[in-house]
């Protein structure tokens, strides 16, 4: 095998720490509302300003959950190319929320970056993640190690956090849906990862915790797939291997390479 693609949230790190996704999104949206520039509230009463901040916060929260139902239905049908898998970045969400609530066209890029940082603030790498990535680079010279992740957060913000977590140096590339424009399990994001890695699909092992995104879709592309089972599930949908600990991945790489 020439490359290993890792999912991020639920595989290399716990994306929300001890909180739920809803709690993290609501907290980050609330902080974003407090950071709105003062000029948006010029001439408004304090009460009106509070109301608009709440509307902005609500718009961000709803934007983060947009199309979840459509994606769920598409997954049930096995339609991995459905339009509902298009990604919308936090920059777009912030800009649209400002336009909707205040009727103004504002870039909001700095505000969006801070919103993204607040969304990642509680993420915690799993204890074995750094050692596994470092071990792969040491044990398999020339192997390409990458991250393929669904996220609305801008790449430079996530890369900052990966550096803080000491995972960044062990990755050769990172492919985020916020940059590609499509979320897993849409084929486009896997194709982008293959281009970044410079390998063919049958030369890749994909490791992740989502049946559809990290097992079924990669296998459709011709990759090997390892299911990282961090929570009980009823079935593994054709995974080539199942692990509860990422420390077992290097041994699987050897097995898959010998078995080719």
Rosetta silent file (secondary structure, phi, psi, omega in degrees, C-alpha in Angstrom):
SEQUENCE: XXXXXXXXXXXXXXXXXXXXXXXXXXXXXXXXXXXXXXXXXXXXXXXXXXXXXXXXXXXXXXXXXXXXXXXXXXXXXXXXXXXXXXXXXXXXXXXXXXXXXXXXXXXXXXXXXXXXXXXXXXXXXXXXXXXXXXXXXXXXXXXXXXXXXXXXXXXXXXXXXXXXXXXXXXXXXXXXXXXXXXXXXXXXXXXXXXXXXXXXXXXXXXXXXXXXXXXXXXXXXXXXXXXXXXXXXXXXXXXXXXXXXXXXXXXXXXXXXXXX
SCORE:     score description
SCORE:     0.000 S_00000001
   1 L     0.000  144.572 -175.834    0.000    0.000    0.000 S_00000001
   2 L  -109.857  -10.421 -177.643    1.249    3.473   -0.823 S_00000001
   3 E  -154.127  150.114  173.656   -1.092    5.709    1.170 S_00000001
   4 E  -126.214  123.909  176.618   -3.277    5.840    4.262 S_00000001
   5 E  -104.990  125.855  178.235   -6.197    8.266    4.410 S_00000001
   6 E  -108.443  136.371  163.204   -7.565    9.059    7.864 S_00000001
   7 L   -68.149  162.030 -178.694  -10.887   10.564    8.766 S_00000001
   8 L  -102.444  -74.917 -177.630  -10.487   13.269   11.417 S_00000001
   9 E   -67.322  124.262 -178.686  -13.443   13.639   13.801 S_00000001
  10 L    90.254   -8.563 -179.959  -14.203   10.384   15.596 S_00000001
  11 L  -119.573  -60.902  177.830  -11.027    8.765   14.257 S_00000001
  12 L   -92.378  -28.723  176.004   -7.979   10.908   15.070 S_00000001
  13 E  -144.843  156.843  173.333   -9.713   13.211   17.528 S_00000001
  14 E   -82.106  111.949 -168.536  -12.925   13.522   19.530 S_00000001
  15 L   -67.298  -22.341 -176.119  -14.500   16.492   17.707 S_00000001
  16 L  -125.723   14.325  179.512  -16.533   17.930   20.577 S_00000001
  17 L    56.789 -128.513 -178.326  -14.614   16.785   23.640 S_00000001
  18 L   -90.234    1.804 -177.814  -16.997   16.201   26.544 S_00000001
  19 L  -102.123  169.485  173.177  -19.787   18.226   24.914 S_00000001
  20 L   -88.083  163.025  177.607  -22.396   17.373   22.281 S_00000001
  21 H   -58.431  -42.955 -178.301  -22.243   18.754   18.750 S_00000001
  22 H   -61.715  -41.038  179.777  -25.321   20.871   19.446 S_00000001
  23 H   -64.622  -41.539 -179.245  -23.748   22.398   22.565 S_00000001
  24 H   -67.016  -44.731 -179.634  -20.543   23.287   20.719 S_00000001
  25 H   -63.242  -44.536 -179.831  -22.374   24.828   17.744 S_00000001
  26 H   -64.448  -40.408  178.191  -24.680   26.879   19.976 S_00000001
  27 H   -63.877  -46.142 -179.252  -21.759   28.101   22.084 S_00000001
  28 H   -65.058  -39.392  179.020  -19.709   29.079   19.016 S_00000001
  29 H   -65.827  -38.201  177.707  -22.687   30.817   17.400 S_00000001
  30 H   -63.352  -41.043  178.318  -23.321   32.778   20.594 S_00000001
  31 H   -67.220  -38.053  178.081  -19.713   33.972   20.682 S_00000001
  32 H   -62.951  -39.428  178.928  -19.894   34.939   17.009 S_00000001
  33 H   -62.792  -37.503  179.395  -23.003   37.016   17.722 S_00000001
  34 H   -70.872  -23.306 -178.167  -21.147   38.871   20.476 S_00000001
  35 L   -89.607   -1.864 -179.523  -18.262   39.621   18.072 S_00000001
  36 L   -55.124  137.955 -177.201  -20.445   41.272   15.432 S_00000001
  37 L   -63.329  144.831 -175.593  -18.996   44.694   14.503 S_00000001
  38 H   -59.700  -32.767 -174.461  -20.552   47.711   16.215 S_00000001
  39 H   -63.969  -19.594  177.374  -21.391   49.508   12.964 S_00000001
  40 H   -68.759  -18.363 -175.031  -24.098   46.924   12.254 S_00000001
  41 H  -109.898    9.002 -178.619  -26.004   48.263   15.269 S_00000001
  42 L   -59.679  130.258  178.105  -25.642   52.004   14.673 S_00000001
  43 L    82.127    2.563 -178.922  -28.873   53.854   15.432 S_00000001
  44 L   -99.494  150.643  175.790  -30.532   50.828   17.030 S_00000001
  45 L   -73.860  158.333  177.658  -31.894   50.596   20.559 S_00000001
  46 H   -55.148  -39.518 -179.771  -30.228   48.157   22.988 S_00000001
  47 H   -64.820  -41.120  178.804  -33.289   45.928   22.820 S_00000001
  48 H   -66.615  -37.164  178.713  -33.234   45.830   19.031 S_00000001
  49 H   -63.609  -42.072  178.249  -29.509   45.037   19.079 S_00000001
  50 H   -61.922  -43.235 -179.106  -30.103   42.090   21.407 S_00000001
  51 H   -62.055  -42.285 -178.540  -32.873   40.801   19.151 S_00000001
  52 H   -69.836  -36.050  175.918  -30.691   40.977   16.041 S_00000001
  53 H   -61.569  -41.500 -179.974  -27.793   39.226   17.765 S_00000001
  54 H   -66.320  -38.919  178.227  -30.146   36.400   18.687 S_00000001
  55 H   -64.839  -40.653  177.982  -31.459   36.188   15.122 S_00000001
  56 H   -62.702  -46.259  178.742  -27.900   36.035   13.806 S_00000001
  57 H   -58.344  -46.052  179.841  -27.029   33.298   16.303 S_00000001
  58 H   -62.633  -38.285  179.770  -30.124   31.308   15.319 S_00000001
  59 H   -65.079  -40.077  177.764  -29.289   31.681   11.631 S_00000001
  60 H   -64.613  -44.991 -178.923  -25.796   30.274   12.178 S_00000001
  61 H   -61.210  -45.725 -179.481  -27.102   27.306   14.170 S_00000001
  62 H   -67.760  -34.164  178.473  -29.699   26.445   11.533 S_00000001
  63 H   -65.044  -34.918  179.933  -27.129   26.893    8.768 S_00000001
  64 H   -69.119  -23.081 -178.589  -24.814   24.365   10.399 S_00000001
  65 L  -105.030    6.863 -176.752  -27.571   21.730   10.332 S_00000001
  66 L   -60.630  138.770  174.466  -28.870   22.536    6.838 S_00000001
  67 L    69.894   10.195  178.962  -29.617   19.608    4.504 S_00000001
  68 H   -60.279  -42.185 -179.711  -29.009   16.971    7.196 S_00000001
  69 H   -64.879  -44.173  179.238  -32.358   15.333    6.388 S_00000001
  70 H   -60.743  -40.894  179.012  -31.677   15.362    2.639 S_00000001
  71 H   -64.849  -39.678  179.988  -28.272   13.770    3.210 S_00000001
  72 H   -61.141  -43.545  179.499  -29.814   11.113    5.424 S_00000001
  73 H   -66.452  -39.077  179.284  -32.306   10.159    2.729 S_00000001
  74 H   -65.240  -38.196  178.024  -29.573   10.083    0.074 S_00000001
  75 H   -63.329  -42.123  179.647  -27.455    7.795    2.263 S_00000001
  76 H   -60.378  -35.235 -179.770  -30.356    5.389    2.677 S_00000001
  77 H   -82.026  -10.432 -175.457  -30.678    5.209   -1.109 S_00000001
  78 L    73.978   20.616 -179.154  -26.939    4.768   -1.570 S_00000001
  79 L   -91.570   82.656 -174.300  -26.897    7.902   -3.732 S_00000001
  80 L   -77.466   -7.296  178.775  -23.432    9.196   -2.805 S_00000001
  81 L  -100.525   10.677 -176.118  -23.411   11.731   -5.658 S_00000001
  82 L   -62.572  145.715 -177.829  -26.531   13.570   -4.435 S_00000001
  83 H   -61.543  -22.163 -178.894  -26.455   17.371   -4.515 S_00000001
  84 H   -66.810  -12.658  179.105  -27.167   17.500   -0.766 S_00000001
  85 H   -86.052    5.060  173.742  -23.535   16.507   -0.131 S_00000001
  86 E   -64.597  135.971 -178.938  -22.344   19.917   -1.328 S_00000001
  87 L   -91.641  146.123  173.196  -20.407   21.624    1.476 S_00000001
  88 L  -121.350  121.910 -176.393  -21.028   25.183    2.649 S_00000001
  89 L   -74.820  161.058  178.175  -18.120   26.820    4.472 S_00000001
  90 H   -63.262  -27.312  177.371  -18.484   28.804    7.685 S_00000001
  91 H   -63.055  -42.334  177.992  -17.454   31.895    5.711 S_00000001
  92 H   -67.020  -42.213 -179.696  -20.544   31.507    3.536 S_00000001
  93 H   -61.035  -44.260 -179.937  -22.731   30.795    6.575 S_00000001
  94 H   -66.118  -45.652 -179.756  -21.539   33.924    8.392 S_00000001
  95 H   -61.109  -42.925 -179.242  -21.880   36.115    5.311 S_00000001
  96 H   -68.849  -36.556  178.945  -25.391   34.824    4.599 S_00000001
  97 H   -65.303  -40.504  177.655  -26.474   35.235    8.235 S_00000001
  98 H   -64.900  -43.051  179.488  -25.344   38.889    8.219 S_00000001
  99 H   -63.813  -42.042 -178.089  -27.148   39.511    4.930 S_00000001
 100 H   -66.774  -43.681 -173.513  -30.329   37.829    6.170 S_00000001
 101 H   -84.396  -40.070 -173.535  -30.463   39.577    9.544 S_00000001
 102 H  -106.946  -10.535 -179.312  -28.966   42.996    8.762 S_00000001
 103 L    68.264   27.202 -178.394  -29.599   43.276    5.021 S_00000001
 104 L  -127.083  146.506  176.742  -25.937   44.111    4.394 S_00000001
 105 L   -92.830  108.261 -178.164  -23.228   42.484    2.299 S_00000001
 106 L  -130.429  137.015 -179.699  -20.251   41.996    4.609 S_00000001
 107 L   -59.892  -53.587  178.653  -17.285   39.666    4.106 S_00000001
 108 L    65.547   22.820 -174.571  -17.118   38.597    7.740 S_00000001
 109 H   -65.495  -41.771  179.107  -13.962   36.566    7.086 S_00000001
 110 H   -66.705  -40.057  177.778  -12.311   37.337   10.430 S_00000001
 111 H   -63.095  -40.625  179.825  -15.557   36.620   12.257 S_00000001
 112 H   -66.467  -38.779  177.576  -15.892   33.334   10.354 S_00000001
 113 H   -61.558  -43.425  179.102  -12.332   32.313   11.251 S_00000001
 114 H   -66.807  -36.514  175.510  -13.059   32.881   14.939 S_00000001
 115 H   -60.321  -44.136  177.615  -16.320   30.950   14.590 S_00000001
 116 H   -63.240  -40.380  178.452  -14.331   28.055   13.131 S_00000001
 117 H   -64.227  -38.667  178.302  -11.800   28.206   15.961 S_00000001
 118 H   -67.277  -31.785  178.307  -14.609   28.081   18.513 S_00000001
 119 H   -69.509  -27.499 -179.715  -16.060   25.030   16.750 S_00000001
 120 H   -97.156   -6.351 -170.567  -12.732   23.185   17.112 S_00000001
 121 L   -56.635  -33.107 -175.735  -11.879   24.477   20.580 S_00000001
 122 L   -95.770   -0.566  179.971  -13.109   21.374   22.410 S_00000001
 123 L   -64.391  137.118 -176.587  -11.635   18.835   19.981 S_00000001
 124 E  -132.190  120.174  178.376   -9.278   16.416   21.711 S_00000001
 125 E   -61.463  142.343  174.049   -6.880   14.019   19.934 S_00000001
 126 L   -68.433  148.891 -172.730   -7.234   10.405   20.967 S_00000001
 127 L   -53.630  -34.151 -174.362   -4.231    9.249   23.045 S_00000001
 128 L   -89.526   -8.485 -169.755   -2.822    6.960   20.352 S_00000001
 129 H   -59.532  -50.716 -177.408   -3.251    9.276   17.345 S_00000001
 130 H   -61.196  -45.002 -178.700    0.118   11.051   17.359 S_00000001
 131 H   -63.126  -38.225  179.798    2.054    7.844   17.945 S_00000001
 132 H   -66.523  -46.339  179.604    0.249    5.998   15.155 S_00000001
 133 H   -63.214  -44.475  179.117    0.863    8.746   12.596 S_00000001
 134 H   -63.222  -41.214 -179.355    4.500    9.082   13.622 S_00000001
 135 H   -64.092  -39.070  178.587    4.926    5.308   13.560 S_00000001
 136 H   -62.256  -43.978 -179.568    3.524    4.998   10.047 S_00000001
 137 H   -66.133  -33.551 -178.916    5.966    7.576    8.711 S_00000001
 138 H   -78.606  -39.239 -173.800    8.874    5.853   10.466 S_00000001
 139 H   -83.233  -26.461 -177.076    7.962    2.250    9.629 S_00000001
 140 L  -124.784   79.271 -179.044    6.874    2.750    6.019 S_00000001
 141 L   -55.730  132.229  178.518    9.290    5.151    4.279 S_00000001
 142 L    90.920  -11.231  179.342    7.624    6.884    1.369 S_00000001
 143 L   -68.565  142.972  179.477    4.068    6.144    2.452 S_00000001
 144 E   -96.974  122.137 -179.473    1.668    9.044    1.988 S_00000001
 145 E  -112.770  123.885 -177.629   -0.377    9.850    5.083 S_00000001
 146 E  -137.797  166.155  176.237   -3.326   12.179    4.691 S_00000001
 147 E  -114.538  133.476  176.649   -6.512   13.424    6.314 S_00000001
 148 E  -126.952  107.635 -167.489   -9.828   13.438    4.444 S_00000001
 149 E  -133.401  141.156  169.916  -12.448   15.213    6.521 S_00000001
 150 L   -82.310  123.327  178.687  -15.956   16.628    6.320 S_00000001
 151 L  -164.962  142.854  174.531  -15.930   20.126    7.766 S_00000001
 152 L   -87.959   -7.545 -176.088  -17.410   23.560    7.133 S_00000001
 153 L   -79.540  142.346 -178.227  -14.347   25.132    8.776 S_00000001
 154 L   -64.676  144.504 -176.797  -11.721   26.759    6.566 S_00000001
 155 H   -53.646  -42.498 -175.818   -8.533   24.694    5.951 S_00000001
 156 H   -66.335  -28.927  177.648   -6.108   27.188    7.494 S_00000001
 157 H   -71.504  -43.812  177.955   -8.068   27.186   10.764 S_00000001
 158 H   -65.662  -39.677  178.162   -8.055   23.385   10.974 S_00000001
 159 H   -61.665  -38.087  175.630   -4.368   23.260   10.077 S_00000001
 160 H   -56.240  -47.215 -176.628   -3.663   25.651   12.963 S_00000001
 161 H   -68.648  -37.628  177.552   -5.392   23.280   15.351 S_00000001
 162 H   -63.164  -34.518  176.088   -3.626   20.217   13.932 S_00000001
 163 H   -66.951  -43.355  178.446   -0.318   21.954   14.598 S_00000001
 164 H   -60.574  -35.334 -178.589   -1.355   22.682   18.181 S_00000001
 165 L   -83.784   -3.112  179.633   -2.282   19.001   18.586 S_00000001
 166 L    66.998   23.564  176.667    1.083   17.909   17.107 S_00000001
 167 L   -96.590  -27.299 -174.454   -0.616   15.855   14.383 S_00000001
 168 H   -55.323  -45.771 -174.920    0.148   18.144   11.447 S_00000001
 169 H   -60.872  -19.768 -176.512    3.857   17.219   10.973 S_00000001
 170 H   -96.251    6.002  178.012    2.972   13.568   10.340 S_00000001
 171 L  -112.132  138.437  178.745    0.540   14.288    7.504 S_00000001
 172 L   -86.644  -25.572  179.787    1.592   14.851    3.908 S_00000001
 173 E  -160.469  161.358  178.507   -1.687   16.441    2.890 S_00000001
 174 E  -138.992  126.372 -179.024   -5.119   17.318    4.195 S_00000001
 175 E  -115.516  113.811 -177.434   -8.283   17.329    2.091 S_00000001
 176 E  -110.743  141.895  179.501  -11.223   19.174    3.632 S_00000001
 177 H   -62.414  -27.000  178.622  -14.743   19.313    2.250 S_00000001
 178 H   -65.109  -24.820  177.778  -14.745   23.080    2.876 S_00000001
 179 H   -92.582  -39.191 -178.130  -12.044   23.377    0.195 S_00000001
 180 H   -72.843  -36.686 -176.997  -13.274   20.688   -2.211 S_00000001
 181 L    97.236   -5.086  179.126  -16.911   21.800   -2.052 S_00000001
 182 E  -134.009  139.862  179.031  -18.232   18.270   -1.542 S_00000001
 183 L   -91.381  151.631  165.897  -18.630   16.188    1.592 S_00000001
 184 L   -58.642  140.730   12.608  -17.946   12.505    1.964 S_00000001
 185 L   -96.878   23.070  178.502  -19.386   10.204    0.651 S_00000001
 186 L   -63.310  136.535 -177.129  -19.476   12.214   -2.605 S_00000001
 187 H   -56.921  -28.838 -173.692  -16.846   10.790   -5.010 S_00000001
 188 H   -59.603  -36.153 -176.221  -15.278   14.214   -5.632 S_00000001
 189 H   -73.588  -33.642  176.439  -13.601   14.444   -2.230 S_00000001
 190 H   -71.295  -37.885  177.186  -11.960   11.012   -2.565 S_00000001
 191 H   -62.682  -39.038  177.438  -10.819   11.877   -6.073 S_00000001
 192 H   -63.601  -39.848  179.377   -9.253   15.067   -4.701 S_00000001
 193 H   -66.108  -40.528  178.017   -7.435   13.028   -2.044 S_00000001
 194 H   -62.553  -39.856  177.432   -6.102   10.587   -4.638 S_00000001
 195 H   -64.944  -42.989  179.403   -4.748   13.496   -6.669 S_00000001
 196 H   -62.109  -40.316 -177.573   -3.104   15.009   -3.597 S_00000001
 197 H   -78.466  -23.880 -177.625   -1.513   11.678   -2.682 S_00000001
 198 L    70.040   36.481 -178.290   -0.478   10.874   -6.236 S_00000001
 199 L  -131.962  170.305  175.051   -1.672    7.279   -5.935 S_00000001
 200 L   -95.223  158.403 -173.849   -4.330    4.967   -7.367 S_00000001
 201 H   -59.733  -36.670 -177.913   -7.348    3.908   -5.338 S_00000001
 202 H   -73.132   -3.952  178.491   -6.215    0.276   -4.945 S_00000001
 203 H   -99.806   10.070 -172.883   -3.028    1.564   -3.295 S_00000001
 204 E  -117.487  140.798  167.098   -4.947    3.252   -0.451 S_00000001
 205 E  -110.750  125.317  178.827   -6.175    2.194    2.982 S_00000001
 206 E  -104.342  129.067 -177.627   -8.950    4.431    4.326 S_00000001
 207 E  -119.198  124.495  179.588   -9.397    4.537    8.114 S_00000001
 208 E  -168.748  176.274 -173.456  -12.493    6.034    9.713 S_00000001
 209 L  -110.581    6.588 -179.910  -15.495    5.689   12.003 S_00000001
 210 L  -110.704  126.872 -178.863  -18.374    6.270    9.555 S_00000001
 211 H   -58.774  -51.143 -176.324  -19.911    3.331    7.691 S_00000001
 212 H   -73.532  -47.964 -171.147  -21.007    5.353    4.657 S_00000001
 213 H   -77.093  -34.585 -171.563  -18.264    7.985    4.519 S_00000001
 214 H  -112.709   -9.684  179.849  -15.221    5.941    5.501 S_00000001
 215 H  -119.405  -67.174 -174.622  -16.108    2.369    4.535 S_00000001
 216 H   -59.524  -50.984 -176.914  -18.793    2.021    1.838 S_00000001
 217 H   -66.077  -47.075  176.616  -17.767    4.991   -0.321 S_00000001
 218 H   -58.753  -38.782  179.500  -13.986    4.321   -0.229 S_00000001
 219 H   -66.871  -34.550  174.331  -14.598    0.674   -1.112 S_00000001
 220 H   -60.911  -31.301 -179.631  -16.727    1.758   -4.066 S_00000001
 221 L   -80.858   -9.811  179.550  -13.686    3.720   -5.196 S_00000001
 222 L   101.163   10.349  179.564  -11.505    0.596   -4.935 S_00000001
 223 L   -89.019  159.869  165.265   -9.743    1.342   -1.633 S_00000001
 224 E   -78.294  150.587 -177.497   -9.219   -0.909    1.357 S_00000001
 225 E  -136.539  130.010  178.813  -11.254    0.287    4.338 S_00000001
 226 E  -114.089  122.686  179.954  -10.633   -0.073    8.072 S_00000001
 227 E   -88.096  120.687  176.905  -13.507    0.660   10.427 S_00000001
 228 E   -91.823  101.645 -173.257  -12.434    2.424   13.634 S_00000001
 229 L   -91.899   93.246  178.620  -15.090    1.267   16.076 S_00000001
 230 L   -97.385   -1.291  176.857  -15.130    3.734   18.946 S_00000001
 231 L  -149.954  155.521 -178.421  -18.799    3.052   19.708 S_00000001
 232 L   -63.080  137.242  174.434  -21.073   -0.006   19.358 S_00000001
 233 L  -136.915  159.480 -177.334  -22.574   -0.577   15.895 S_00000001
 234 L   -79.887  -33.122 -178.980  -24.757   -3.313   14.455 S_00000001
 235 L  -153.866  164.275 -173.890  -22.684   -4.002   11.351 S_00000001
 236 L  -112.307    5.495  171.236  -19.507   -2.886    9.601 S_00000001
 237 L    48.582   48.288  171.759  -20.833   -2.821    6.031 S_00000001
 238 L    82.938   17.137  177.563  -18.017   -4.712    4.356 S_00000001
 239 L   -59.364  143.940  177.846  -14.996   -3.210    6.118 S_00000001
 240 L   -74.073  -21.856  176.712  -11.764   -5.049    5.333 S_00000001
 241 E  -160.737  156.045  178.464  -10.856   -4.856    9.015 S_00000001
 242 E  -127.241  129.882  179.239  -12.293   -3.524   12.274 S_00000001
 243 E  -131.401  148.178  173.436  -10.172   -1.971   15.034 S_00000001
 244 L  -101.257   -9.313 -176.593  -10.988   -0.400   18.371 S_00000001
 245 L  -139.183  126.453 -179.285   -7.499    1.097   18.622 S_00000001
 246 H   -62.809  -17.968 -179.799   -5.615    2.888   15.843 S_00000001
 247 H   -60.548  -17.615  179.774   -2.398    1.298   17.108 S_00000001
 248 H   -84.293   -9.943 -175.643   -3.392   -1.796   15.105 S_00000001
 249 H   -61.863  -45.154  179.901   -3.373    0.069   11.786 S_00000001
 250 H   -55.800  -39.736  178.701    0.364   -0.380   10.956 S_00000001
 251 H   -65.393  -36.077  177.563    0.034   -4.161   11.220 S_00000001
 252 H   -66.883  -36.153  177.429   -2.970   -4.030    8.894 S_00000001
 253 H   -59.898  -43.686  177.515   -0.952   -2.023    6.366 S_00000001
 254 H   -60.450  -46.352 -177.326    1.611   -4.830    6.317 S_00000001
 255 H   -62.532  -45.812 -179.091   -1.096   -7.453    5.882 S_00000001
 256 H   -64.967  -36.573 -178.837   -2.816   -5.609    3.056 S_00000001
 257 H   -67.661  -43.965  179.877    0.506   -4.995    1.293 S_00000001
 258 H   -66.920  -35.392 -175.360    1.565   -8.648    1.480 S_00000001
 259 L   -80.349   -3.200 -178.165   -1.882   -9.817    0.426 S_00000001
 260 L   -66.784    0.000    0.000   -2.007   -7.762   -2.771 S_00000001
